[in-house]
């Protein structure tokens, strides 16, 4: 029985060593993925800055354009040219600036 007990302990130690090797491989794979990810994040810093600039521009321009189109349309519909165009253009500018401020605040919160 002593010899069986010794063999069981040796098998258990062998299993532990094999598990350790498997865990070491998994840690190595994780480190490779993490290093690649952080490298890609650094590469994407320029593209994310460009994306943010495009978003801010789109936020501002969309408010102005939609306000102008709505004002022009209502002027044509009600025959009040150019008053509703002016009012809705100003509202569009205000909405665009509001969107830009909201985007900038979100950016500051994210870091």
Secondary structure, DSSP 8 states (H G I E B T S, - for coil): -HHHHHHHHHHHHHHHHHHHHHHHHHHHHHHHHHHHHHHHHHHHHHHHHHHHHHHHHHHHHHHHHHHHHHHHHHHHHHT-TTHHHHHHHHHHHHHHHHHHHHHHHHHHHH-
